[in-house]
Structure formats: structure tokens, C-alpha cells
Amino acid sequence: MVPLGREADPAAFERSEALLVEAARVHGVTELGRVLAFWRARVERERGPEGLRARRDLHASVTFGGMVRVDGDLDPETGESLLSALRVVLDAEVRSGGTHGSGEDRRPAQRRADALGEICRQFGWTGASDRWSRASGRT
């Protein structure tokens, strides 16, 4: 769950607490969620790019069924890198006539998942993972 109140920025929350408590008193749950999201966006704008970068996280875990669940928030630069890489793979698939033919039955989210898998496989096949391992001291 994304922190919206005190967890998002304790100092900013303290400065705004009286207003947020009043908002909680007069708004329903759905509207309060919008108020908190707006407050958080304002706080993040005030902190600038480093505030966004400090909030980055990525979770990847194996589920009971063997699938891998991925969830997280990326800073704008890393997020744009991910989106660009996904576009490259998806565009290449379209240009090559890949699986986007008349029998295409994947949802857009499934196509993105497949594209991410292709990016990961390409990273390993090109030897980039070996370079990363040596640079990071990992084997």
C-alpha cells in the first residue's frame, strides 16, 4: 500500500495535520483518499526530484503458484528507461509480425509482461549480466 499520510512525509504531515484531520471529519472515505493523494502530490512537488527518488522501491516475490509478483514505484528517470525498453520490444514485435497477428489473444498487460521477460533474457544473453556481476563484485 502506498503511504498517503504521516508515512509519506512525517514533517509535512505534522505541518498539515490539523487541515488533514478536518478533511477526515468532513469527507467520506473515497473523497478523503483523493484529498490525501492531492496533499501527497503537493508535498512531492515541493521536495523536487530527490523526493521522488527517495520513494523508489521494487518488490518481486515468488507466489505459491510459482508466478512472480512485481510491484513498485520507480523514479521518473528509471521509469522512463523501463517504459522505453518495453516500447522497443513491443514495437519490434509489431514490425516483425510477431504474435500480433489475427490470432493475438494477449491483453496489453500480458504483452508488457512478455516484453519485460524478453528484456531480461536479452540482458543475460548479451553478456551484460557478466559485466554487471564483475562491476558489482557479485558472481
C-alpha positions, 0 to 999 in steps of 0.5 A: 500500500502506498503511504498517503499520510504521516508515512509519506512525509512525517514533517509535512504531515505534522505541518498539515495535520490539523487541515488533514484531520478536518478533511477526515471529519468532513469527507467520506472515505473515497473523497478523503483518499483523493484529498490525501493523494492531492496533499501527497502530490503537493508535498512531492512537488515541493521536495523536487526530484530527490523526493521522488527518488527517495520513494523508489522501491521494487518488490518481486516475490515468488507466489505459491503458484510459482508466478512472480509478483512485481510491484513498485514505484520507480523514479521518473528517470528509471521509469522512463528507461523501463517504459522505453525498453518495453516500447522497443520490444513491443514495437519490434514485435509489431514490425516483425509480425510477431504474435500480433497477428489475427490470432493475438489473444494477449491483453496489453498487460500480458504483452508488457509482461512478455516484453519485460521477460524478453528484456531480461533474457536479452540482458543475460544473453548479451553478456551484460549480466557478466559485466554487471556481476564483475562491476558489482563484485557479485558472481 
